[in-house]
Amino acid sequence: MSPDQECPYRDGRVVIDPAFKADAPARYARLRGLGPIHPAEFHLGLKGWVVVGHDLAREALAHPALLKDATPAAEALAAAGYVLHKPSVGLGAQMMEADPPEHTRLRRLASAAFTPRRTAELAPRIEQIAHGLIDALPPAGEADLVEAFNAPLPATVIAELLGIPEEHHLDFRRWSALALQVASPEHRTALAGLHGLLAALVAQKRRAPQDDLLSALIAVRDGEDGRLSEEELVGTALMLVVAGHESTVNLLGNAVLSLLQHPDQLRLLRERPELMPGAVEEFLRHDTSVERSTNRYAAEDLELGGVPIPRGGMVVVALGAAGRDAPQVGGGDPAVLDVTRPNARHLAFGHGIHHCLGAPLARLESTIALRTLLARVPELELAVPADSLEWIGSGIIRGVLSLPVRYRVG
C-alpha cells in the first residue's frame, strides 16, 4: 500500500486541514505506524514537521535548539501571511512565545501571582458555578452541552479570577472561543477585542487594585527591573484566557463525548466518583483538547528522529498523538479509554520549561465539572450521530463546536 493510501499525505506531506482534525486520532495512529516524525503542511500553507511519537515528542519539547523565536523563519512566515510582533492582533508578549532568559523572567513573575493556593481556593466557587449551570437547565430535554455547560463554566472561572466585570462576560466568551480558530475570519478581530478589553482593565486596576489575578500580576515585582511591562501584563492575561480557558472547554467536551461513546466507562464513573481525578488524566491522554504544541523553530541545522531539520524549519509536536503512544504503568492498550488506568502518562500540558502553568486549574475545573455533571444528570446521551458532529477546523485546539445531548436532571 502506498503512503498516500496508508496515511493523510498530499504531495509528500501530511496536510493538517479540517478533515484531518475531525479524524485526528485515527490519522495520527496511522502516522505513528510509519514513524515518529513527518513533513507537514499547516494553516495557510505553512510547511514544517509534525512529531507524533511519544519519546521523540519529549525530546522535541525540550530540545535546546528548537526555540519559540521565529526570526529564522520570518521569511516563510511572512509568505504564509503571518504577522509577527503585533501584540494587538496576537497573543502579545508572554511566556508561551518566549525563550530564556525572557521566558524564565516572565514565568517566574506570573507564577508569583498564579499560585497553587490561589488555584485551590477556587474549588468551592467552581462547584457553585457547575451546580448553577445545571440548575438553569430545564428538568429534561435536549441541549448543546458546549453552550449550556462546558463553555460557560471555565469562562466564568477565568473571568472572575482575572477580575473581568460581568458586563463584559458575553464578549469575553465569544472572543475567547474564536481566538484560537486561526482559519476563522473573526480570529484577529477576536484577539484584538480581548487585547483591548484586558489593556483597559490593566489600566483601571493600576489605579484601583482589587482582589483578583490581574491586580496581583500588576503588583508583582522581581528586583529593580523585573516588573512586568504593560505589554507583558496584557500578553500574560491573554495567554491565561485563551490557552487556559479554551483548553478546558474542549477537554470537557472531549471527555463527555468519549464517555457517551463508552457507556461502560460512564457507568463506572457514576458508580465510583472517587475515580474522577485519575479519569481526568486518562481523558487528557486519550483525547486531549490541546491537539498539538505551538510552533518551534530550528535555531540551527539539526537532526530530529533521524530527519534533518534546516535552520528556520518549523516543528510542531502532536501532543494528543504522543499520549496514545506513551508507555503506560502496568501496560494496557494505549488506544483504549480506561478511567481506572493508574497514573496515565501523557504530554497534554507539554514538557520542559513550557509545561503549562495553568495545569492545576485545568485539572481542578475538569474534575469538579465532570463529577458534578455525572452526579446531577443521571440520564445523558448524544442527540445526534457522533459522525455528524462538527469539529474545530484549525489551530492547536481539538474539540467539537457543539455537543447536542438528550438529558434528564436528577
N, C-alpha and C positions, 0 to 999 in steps of 0.2 A: 504494500500500500504506500502511495506517495505521501510526502509530508503535507501536501495541500489537502489530501483526503483525511489524514490522520489528525491534524490539528488546524487551528484557525490561522493559517498563513495566507498572505497575499503578496505576490512578488517578493517572496523570500522573507517576509516579516510577519510577526503577529500583529494584527490590526485590532487595537482595543477600542472598539466602537460600541454603540448602544446594543447591538446584537450580541457582542462578546460579553458585555457587562450583565445582560439579562441571563446569560448561561455560564457565568464566570466559574463556579466550582467545577463543572464538568470540563470546561475548556482548559482550565489550569491543570486539572488532573491529567489530561492528555499531554499537555506540555511537559509536566514533570516526568512523564514516562519517556520523553525524548531527551531530557537533560535539564540541568538546574538554571540555565540562563539562555535567553533567546533575543534576537534582534526584534524590535517592536516599533510600531507607529502609533502615536498618541493623538490627542486632540489637535486640530489644525495642521495635521501632517507632520508634527514634530517627531523626529526619529531618535531612537536610543536603544537601550536594552532593558529587558524585564527579567528579574531574578525570581524564580518560582520554587527553588529547593530550600529547605529549612536551614541547613548548615551554611550554604553559600549566602543566604539572606542575612544570617547573623554576621558573617564576615563583611558583607557589603555595608550593613548599617553601622559598623564600627571601623570601616576602612579609613585610615588616616589621609588618604589621597582622594577620597570621594567626599566632596565638600558641597555646602549649600551655595557657595559663591558661584554665581552664574557667569562671571566675567569671561572665562574661557569659551563659553558657549553663546556669547552675546550675539554674534552674527547669525547663528542658526535660529536663535530665539526671535530675533527681530524679523527674520524672513518668514517665520511662522505666525507673526502678528502679536507676539508677547511684548508687553511694555514693562521694562524694568525700572525700579526705583521711582515708582509713582504711588506713594502711600495712600493718596486719596482714592485710588481705584484698585488697591490690592490690600494684602494683609499688613502692609506697613513694616515698620522697624520692630521686629520681635524675634524671640529666640528660635522659633521653628525654622526661620530662614537665615540664621546667623551661624558663623563658625567661631571657634575660640580665637582670640580671647573675648570677643564681644558676647558670644553665646554664654560663656562662663559668667560674665558680669550680669547679663540680663536674667539668666536663670536664677542666680543667687538672689538678686533683688526681688524677683517675682515670688520665689519660694518663701522669702521672709514674710510676705503678706498672705500667700495662699498656703496656709499651714494645715497640718493634719488635724489640729484642734478645731480650726475654723470649719473644716470639712465635716468632722464627726458631729459637731453641734447642729448641723443641718438635718440630721436624721428625723427628729420629730416633725419638722416642717415639711420634709419630703413626704412623710407618711400622711400628714394632713392634706397636702395637695392631692396625693393619689386617691384618698378616700373622697375628697371633694369632687374630683372629676367623675368618679363612679356614681356618686350621689346625683350628679347633674344629668345622668343618662335616664331615659325612660326605663321603667322596670324590665321591659323586654322589647325586642325588635331587631332592627339592623342599623349598623353604624359603621363609619370609617374609623377604625381604631387609631390610625395615624392622627387624624384630625381631632378625635374625641379624647385621646389619652396619651399616646406616645409622644406627640409633639408638644402639647401644652405643659406636660409635667417638667421636662428638663428646661424648657424655655422659661417657665415661671421661676424655677430654682435659680438659673444663672442670672436672670433679670433681677431678682431680689438680692442675690449675692453681690452683684455689682452695684446695686442701688439705682436701677433704671426705674423711673416713675411709671406708675401703672398706665398713665395715658399714652405712653409710648410702646406698650407691650405688643399691640397688634402689628404695628410697623416692624418692631423688633423681630417678631416671629416670622413675618413674611420675608423680610430681608435675609434673615439667618438661613431660611430654607433654600434661598436662591444663591447664596454667596459661594457655595462650593460646586454648583452646577455650571461648570465653565462653558458649556455649549448653549446655555440659556441666553436669550437676548437681553434678559434683565440682570444677568450676572454682575456686570460692572456697576449698574445703577444701584443694585442691592448693596454691594460693597461700599460704594460712595455714601449711600444713605446711612449705613451702620457707622462708617467712619465719621460722618458729620454729627450724628447723634452722640457718639461717645466723646468726640472732641468737645462738644458743647457741655456735656456732663462733667468732663475733667475740669474745664474752666470754672464751672459752677461749684464743684466740690473743693476746688482750691480755695475759693472764697469762704465756703461754709461746709467744712468736712462733716461727714456723718458716719454712722457705724456700718460701713459697707466696704467691699473689697476695693472699689475704685479709690475711696478715701485712704484706705490702707496702703495702696500702691503709691499714691501721691506722697504719703508720709514716709515712705521707705527711704533710708539713707545708707550709703556704703562708702564711708570715708568722705573726703572733701569733694571728689569729682565723681562719685558713684551714683548720684541721683539719676533716676530715670528722666530722660528728656520728655518734652511734651509728645513728640512723635513716638517715642518708645512706650510711653504710657498708653497712648491710643492703640498702638500696634499690639501691645500685650493684651489689652482688653479685647481687641478684635479676635486675637488668637483664641482666647478663652471662650468667647461667644461662638465663633464659627467652628473651630476644631473640636471644642469640648461639647457644645450643645448638640450639634448635628450628628456627631458620632453616637451619642446616647439615644437620640430619637430613633435612629436606624438600627442600633443594637436591639432596642426593644422590639421593633418591627420584625427584624430577622429572627429573634428568639421566639416570639409568639407564632410566627409563620412556621418555624421549624417544629414547634410543639404541636400545632394543629395538623401537621403532616406526619407526626409521630405520636399517635394517641397513647401508646404505651408509656412514653416518656412524660406526657402531660399528666396521665393518671398517677404516675409515680410521684411527681412533684406535688400534686394535690394531696396525696396521702402522706408525704414526708416533706413538709415545707422547710424543714431544717437543712435539706439538701441544697437550698437555693444559692447560697454563696458559691459553692463548688459548681453548681449548674451554670451560673453566670460565666465562670471561667471556661466551661465547655461551650457555651454559646459564642464567646469571644474566639475560641479556637475553631469551632465548626463552621461558622458563617459570620465573620466579624464585619462590622459596619465600615471600618477604615480598610477598604479593599487593598489599597497599595500606599506606599510611602509618598511623601513629597519628593521632588526631584533632587538628585545629587549629580554633581558634575565632576568629571575627572580633572584634577588639578595638574596632572601629568600623564604621560602614556603609562598604562598599567595593564595587568592581566587579571581577570576575574573568572574563576572556574575554567581556566584554560583558554578563555576568549580574550583577545587583545582589545582594549578599550583605549582609543586615542584621547589625547588631551582635549577637553571640551566635550567629550562624549557624555551623554545623559544616561544615568542608571536609575531605575525605579525598582523597588522591592515589592513584590506581591505578598503582602502580609497575610492575607487570607489563604493563599496557596501554601505558604510556609507552615501555617497552622495545621493543615491536613497532611503535612509531610514530617511534622515534628515527632521524634520518638517519644512515646508515652510511658509513664510509670506503670509497670505491670503489663505492658504490651497492649493488645487490643487493636482493632481495626480503626485507624485514624479517620477513615471516611464515614464512620458510623457515629451518629449522635448518641451519647451516653451520659446522662445527667448524673450518674453515680461515678463517673471516671475520677480517680483520685489525682489531684494536682495536675489538671490538664495543662499541658505545655503549649504556649503559643507566642506569637510576636505581635499581637494585636495592638499593644501600646508601644511598639518599637523596641529598640535595643541600643545600648550605649548612651552617649551623652544626650541624645534627643528623646530618651524614654519619656513618655507622656507625663507631664506634671499633674494633669487632671485625672490620672488613672484611679486614685482612691475615690474621687467624687463619682466617676462613671460607675464604678463597682457598687458604691452605696446606693445611688439612684436606681440602678437596674435591679439590685436585689430587693429593695423595698417596693418598687413599682410592680415587678412581676409577682412577688409574693402576695401583694395586696390584690392585684387583678385576679389571680387564680383563686384566692380565698373568697372574694366578693362576687365573682362571676362564675357560678358553678357550671353553666352551660355556655360554651363558646365554640363556634365553628365557622369555617370560611363560608361566605355568602356567594362566592363566585369560584369557578375553577382556578386552581393555582396557576395554570399555564396562561391565564388571561391577565394576570397581574402585570402592571407596568412598572419597570424598574428605572431608577435614576440612570440617565443615559450617558453622563460624562462626569469627569472629575474623580477624586480619590474615594468618594463615599459609595458604598453599596447598600441599597435599600429600596423598598417599594414606595412608590409615590402615594399609594393609598392601600388600605387593607380592609376591604369590606367584610364584616362579620355579622353573623346572627348570634344573639346572646340572650341570656336571662340573668338579671342581677339577683343574688340570693338574699 
